[in-house]
Amino acid sequence: MWAKTIQWLGNKARLIDQRKLPKEEVYVDITTPEEMYDAIKSMLIRGAPAIGVAAGYGIALAALNNCNKSYIKEKIELMESARPTAYNLFYVTNRMKKLLDYEDINASMFISEAVLIHKEDKELTEKLGEYGASLIPDQAQCMTICNAGALATGGIGTALAVFYKAKEKGKKISVFVPETRPFLQGARLTAWELKKNGIESILIADSAISHILKTEKVDSIFIGADRIARNGDTANKIGTYGLSLAAKEHQIPFFVVAPSTTFDLSIKNGKEIPIEERGAEELIEFGGIHTAPENIKVRNPAFDVTPNYLIKGIITEKGIIYPPFEQGIKNALH
C-alpha cells in the first residue's frame, strides 16, 4: 500500500493525520496515552478497526510510562471514552484488561499484545478482501460510503479491500463514492485512496445516491461497519441506512464487510447500539468558513443503523454470512 495508517516504532506510534488529507500527507508521532486519546477523539485517526489498533498502542504507551495496574486501568477507561460506537475499540480494551489479571505485569506484555492485535487486523483484511472479491464479476460498477479502506484499518481495509483484491485478480471495476458529509471521508479519503491504488472512483454528492442507483448500472454495494449486533443490525457512517433503503428499492445487493472484532454479541439488535453525536462545528462550518446562521440548533449523529433485512450478506474473515443472520453469526463466530 502507498501509506501506513499506523506504525509502532518501539516507544511511540506514528499515525497519518487523516484530517489533512488529501492536500497533505502528514505523519504525527504519538508518545502518550493522552495524545492517542486526542488523536482518536479528533479523528486524526478514524475507522473502527484502526481506532482499535490505535487504542492498543495508546495503552502500550501508558504501560511504558507507568506499569501500575490502577494507572493502566485509568488509561484504558480513557481510551474507551474516545468514540462510543466503534466496537473494535472495546474489543481491544477488553483484551488489554485481561493482562491486568496477571500478578506481575510489565510494559512488554502490553506492547506485545498491541503489536499482535495490529498483525491480526492486517491479516483479517486480506481475508475479507478475498471473500468479497469472489462476489464481483469480471467487469463491475460498485458503490461504497464513507471510508473503509487502508486508512480505516491496520491492513488494506474492509469494504475497499474487496476492490483491491478484485483488481489483483484482473477484474475491471469502478466505484461510485458519495462525499459522506459532514466530514467528507468519501471525498477526502476514499476517492483519494482508490485513485492512489489505480481504481477508478466516481465522486457523487450524498444527495445523488438514489438517482445514481436508479439511472446507472450498479452491480453491488459494499460498506464497512462500526458495530454489528448479534442479529446482524449494523451501525455505520451516517447515511448508510438511507443508502440501504435505496439499494432495496432498486434491487441492488448490499453487503457489509467487517471482521469478527466488529461484532458485539452482547447486544441483541441495533436499538442497543450507542450512536455518537459529534460537535455542531462540523455542520455549521465548511473549510473554516461559517455556512449556517449563528446559534442554529444542530443534530450531528455520526452513525446510523441499517436493519438486517436490508443486508444481503455480511462478509467476515471466516466467510460470508447470509440470512438468517443470528444463527449464521453464532455459527461463524463460535
C-alpha positions in Angstrom: 0.0 0.0 0.0 1.0 3.6 -0.6 0.7 4.8 3.0 1.0 3.4 6.5 -2.0 4.4 8.6 -0.4 3.4 11.9 3.1 2.2 12.8 4.7 1.1 16.0 8.3 2.4 16.4 9.3 0.8 19.7 8.4 3.6 22.1 5.9 5.6 20.1 3.2 5.2 17.5 3.2 7.1 14.1 -0.1 8.0 12.6 -1.0 9.6 9.3 -3.1 12.7 10.1 -6.3 12.0 8.2 -7.7 15.5 8.8 -5.2 16.9 6.4 -5.8 14.5 3.6 -5.9 14.8 0.6 -3.9 18.0 0.5 -1.1 16.9 2.7 0.4 13.6 3.8 1.5 14.5 7.4 2.6 11.9 10.0 2.3 12.5 13.7 4.2 10.8 16.4 2.2 9.8 19.5 4.1 9.3 22.7 1.5 9.3 25.5 -2.0 7.8 26.1 -3.4 11.3 26.3 -2.1 12.1 22.8 -3.6 8.9 21.5 -7.0 9.7 23.1 -6.9 13.1 21.4 -5.9 11.6 18.1 -8.9 9.2 18.2 -11.4 11.8 19.5 -10.4 14.5 17.0 -10.5 12.0 14.1 -6.8 12.3 13.3 -7.2 8.6 13.1 -10.7 7.1 12.4 -12.3 3.9 11.1 -13.4 1.3 13.7 -10.5 -1.3 13.2 -7.9 1.5 13.1 -9.3 3.0 16.2 -9.0 -0.4 17.9 -5.3 -0.8 16.8 -4.5 2.8 17.9 -6.1 2.3 21.3 -4.0 -0.8 21.8 -0.9 1.2 21.2 -2.2 4.0 23.4 -2.4 1.5 26.3 1.0 0.2 25.5 2.3 3.8 25.8 0.6 4.0 29.2 2.4 0.9 30.3 5.7 2.3 29.1 5.1 5.4 31.1 3.9 3.7 34.4 3.3 0.0 34.6 1.0 0.3 37.6 -2.3 -1.6 37.4 -4.5 1.3 38.5 -2.8 3.7 36.2 -3.2 1.5 33.2 -6.8 0.7 34.1 -7.4 4.5 34.2 -5.9 4.9 30.7 -7.9 2.0 29.3 -11.1 3.8 30.5 -9.8 7.0 28.9 -9.4 5.2 25.5 -12.9 3.7 25.9 -14.4 7.2 26.3 -13.0 8.5 23.0 -15.6 7.1 20.5 -18.6 5.2 21.8 -19.9 3.4 18.7 -16.9 1.6 17.3 -16.9 -1.8 18.9 -13.4 -2.7 17.7 -12.2 -0.2 20.4 -13.8 -2.2 23.2 -12.7 -5.5 21.7 -9.1 -4.2 22.1 -9.6 -2.7 25.6 -11.2 -5.9 26.8 -8.1 -7.8 25.6 -5.8 -5.4 27.4 -7.8 -5.6 30.6 -7.2 -9.3 30.7 -3.5 -8.6 31.1 -4.2 -6.8 34.3 -5.3 -10.2 35.8 -1.7 -11.4 35.9 0.1 -10.9 39.2 3.2 -9.5 37.7 2.9 -7.2 34.7 5.4 -5.3 32.6 5.3 -3.0 29.7 6.5 -5.6 27.2 3.3 -7.6 27.8 1.1 -4.7 26.7 3.4 -3.8 23.7 3.4 -7.4 22.5 -0.4 -7.6 22.7 -0.9 -4.3 20.8 1.5 -5.4 18.1 -0.3 -8.8 17.9 -3.7 -7.0 17.6 -2.3 -4.9 14.7 -0.9 -8.0 13.0 -4.2 -9.9 13.3 -6.1 -6.9 11.9 -3.8 -6.8 8.9 -4.3 -10.5 8.2 -8.1 -10.2 8.7 -8.4 -7.5 6.0 -6.7 -9.8 3.4 -9.3 -12.5 4.0 -12.2 -10.0 3.9 -11.0 -8.8 0.5 -10.7 -12.3 -0.9 -14.2 -13.3 0.2 -15.7 -10.1 -1.1 -13.8 -10.2 -4.4 -15.4 -13.5 -5.2 -18.8 -11.7 -5.4 -17.7 -9.2 -8.1 -18.0 -10.1 -11.8 -15.0 -9.6 -14.1 -16.3 -6.1 -15.0 -18.4 -4.3 -12.4 -19.5 -0.9 -11.2 -19.9 -0.7 -7.4 -20.7 1.8 -4.7 -19.5 2.3 -1.1 -19.9 5.0 1.5 -17.5 6.8 3.9 -14.0 5.3 4.1 -13.5 1.6 4.8 -10.0 1.2 3.3 -6.4 1.1 4.4 -6.9 4.4 6.2 -9.6 2.8 8.4 -7.8 -0.4 9.4 -4.4 -1.9 10.3 -4.3 -3.5 6.8 -5.8 -3.0 3.4 -9.3 -2.2 4.5 -12.7 -3.8 4.8 -15.1 -2.7 2.0 -12.2 -1.3 -0.1 -10.2 -4.5 0.4 -12.9 -6.1 -1.8 -12.0 -3.8 -4.6 -8.2 -4.1 -4.1 -8.4 -7.9 -4.2 -10.8 -7.8 -7.3 -8.2 -5.7 -9.1 -5.4 -8.1 -8.1 -7.5 -10.8 -9.8 -7.6 -8.8 -13.0 -11.2 -7.6 -12.6 -12.1 -4.2 -14.1 -14.1 -2.2 -11.6 -15.2 1.4 -10.9 -16.6 2.7 -7.7 -19.2 5.4 -7.0 -18.1 7.3 -3.9 -20.6 9.5 -2.0 -18.8 12.5 -0.5 -20.0 11.5 3.0 -20.8 14.7 4.8 -20.1 16.3 7.1 -16.5 15.0 7.5 -16.1 14.2 3.8 -14.5 10.8 4.3 -15.7 9.7 0.9 -14.4 12.8 -1.0 -11.2 13.3 1.0 -10.2 9.8 1.8 -11.9 7.1 -0.2 -11.7 8.8 -3.6 -8.1 9.6 -2.9 -7.2 6.2 -1.7 -8.8 4.4 -4.6 -7.1 6.7 -7.1 -3.7 6.1 -5.4 -4.3 2.3 -5.9 -5.3 2.6 -9.5 -9.1 2.0 -9.2 -11.5 4.4 -11.0 -13.6 6.3 -8.5 -16.6 8.5 -9.4 -17.4 11.1 -6.7 -21.0 12.0 -6.2 -22.9 14.1 -3.7 -24.7 12.3 -0.9 -28.0 13.6 -2.2 -27.3 11.9 -5.6 -27.2 8.4 -4.3 -30.8 7.4 -5.1 -30.6 9.0 -8.5 -27.4 7.1 -9.4 -28.8 3.8 -8.2 -31.9 4.4 -10.3 -30.2 5.6 -13.5 -26.8 3.8 -13.6 -25.9 0.1 -13.6 -24.6 -0.6 -10.1 -23.8 -4.3 -9.6 -23.4 -4.2 -5.8 -22.7 -2.1 -2.7 -20.0 -2.8 -0.2 -19.8 -0.9 3.1 -17.8 -1.2 6.3 -19.2 -1.3 9.8 -18.5 0.2 13.3 -20.6 -2.3 15.3 -22.8 -5.3 14.4 -25.4 -6.7 16.8 -25.9 -10.4 17.1 -29.0 -10.3 14.8 -27.0 -8.6 12.0 -28.2 -5.0 12.5 -25.2 -2.8 11.5 -24.1 0.6 12.6 -22.0 2.5 10.1 -21.4 6.1 9.0 -24.5 8.3 8.9 -26.2 8.0 5.5 -25.7 4.2 5.3 -29.2 3.5 6.3 -30.6 5.7 3.5 -28.2 4.0 1.1 -29.5 0.6 2.1 -33.1 1.7 1.6 -32.3 3.0 -1.9 -30.5 -0.3 -2.7 -33.5 -2.3 -1.6 -35.8 -0.2 -3.8 -33.5 -0.7 -6.8 -32.8 -4.4 -6.1 -29.0 -3.9 -5.7 -27.2 -6.3 -3.4 -26.0 -4.6 -0.2 -23.1 -6.2 1.6 -21.4 -5.4 4.9 -17.7 -6.1 5.2 -16.3 -6.4 8.7 -14.0 -8.6 10.8 -15.3 -10.6 13.7 -13.8 -7.9 16.0 -16.7 -5.6 14.9 -19.4 -7.9 16.2 -20.9 -7.1 19.6 -22.6 -10.3 20.7 -23.7 -8.8 24.0 -26.4 -6.8 22.2 -29.4 -8.4 20.5 -30.2 -5.7 17.9 -29.4 -2.3 16.6 -31.6 -0.5 19.1 -28.9 -1.2 21.7 -26.0 0.3 19.7 -24.9 3.7 21.1 -24.8 6.4 18.5 -22.2 9.1 18.8 -23.3 12.7 18.4 -20.5 15.0 17.3 -20.0 18.7 17.7 -22.0 21.3 15.9 -18.9 22.9 14.3 -18.7 20.0 11.7 -22.1 21.2 10.3 -22.0 24.9 10.7 -18.5 25.4 9.2 -17.0 24.2 5.9 -13.3 24.7 5.4 -13.2 27.2 8.3 -16.0 29.3 6.8 -19.4 29.6 8.5 -22.1 28.3 6.3 -25.1 28.4 8.7 -26.8 31.1 10.8 -25.4 31.9 14.2 -26.9 30.0 17.2 -28.7 27.5 15.0 -29.7 24.2 16.7 -27.7 21.3 15.4 -28.1 17.5 15.4 -25.0 15.7 14.2 -25.3 11.9 14.7 -22.1 10.3 13.3 -23.7 6.9 12.7 -27.0 5.2 11.8 -28.2 1.6 12.0 -29.1 -0.5 9.0 -31.6 -3.2 9.9 -30.6 -6.8 9.0 -33.4 -7.3 6.5 -31.8 -4.7 4.2 -28.5 -6.6 4.1 -27.8 -9.3 1.5 -24.8 -10.7 3.4 -22.0 -10.0 5.9 -18.5 -10.7 4.7 -16.2 -11.7 7.5 -12.7 -13.3 7.7 -14.5 -16.6 8.4 -16.6 -16.5 5.3 -19.8 -14.8 4.1 -22.8 -14.9 6.4 -26.3 -14.9 4.8 -29.7 -14.6 6.5 -30.9 -15.7 8.9 -28.1 -13.7 10.4 -28.5 -14.6 14.1 -27.8 -18.3 13.6 -25.2 -17.6 10.9 -23.3 -15.2 13.1 -23.4 -17.6 16.0 -22.1 -20.4 13.8 -19.4 -18.3 12.3 -18.0 -16.7 15.4 -18.1 -19.6 17.9 
